[in-house]
């Protein structure tokens, strides 16, 4: 058995293979954690952007109503308005 463990496969190749497998699993695990963190951050950002879009839509609707009222008043009191 001791002679078998003296072979280059068991001294070099097997330890390198184990190290590569462990490093690969560690890299994949680390990447998955980062992707999960980014995904959570993007969800929060999307939620905030949705609220911002809603607020901008409300401001736009208010401005359109004000513009319409001003147009009506201008047409009503303009000296060039046809009466």
Buried (B, 14 or more C-beta within 10 A) or exposed (E): EEEEEEEEEEEEEEEEEEEEEEEEEEEEEEEEEEEEEEEEEEEEEEEEEEEEEEEEEEEEEEEEEEEEEEEEEEEEEEEEEEE
